[in-house]
Amino acid sequence: MRHLLRMAAHSSHTNMHARNLAIVWAPNLLRSKDIEASGFNGTAAFMEVRVQSIVVEFILTHVEQLF
């Protein structure tokens, strides 16, 4: 998470601020076995990724307090 926070610090050059990093990394960091196992349709998978990205964005914006 600290590495992703360092990447977000360079968002003026890369446009990868905490929200974008969360969208990209959330499915890998918070993988859902339920979605993989049952083959959820596109809408359910999208909603799951949305929740995951919100959680990862929260963690990224509070790294110092959490870790």
Buried (B, 14 or more C-beta within 10 A) or exposed (E): BEEBBEBBEEBEEEEBBBBBBBBBBBBEBBEBEEBEEEEBEEEBBEEBBEEBBBBBBEBBBEBEEEE
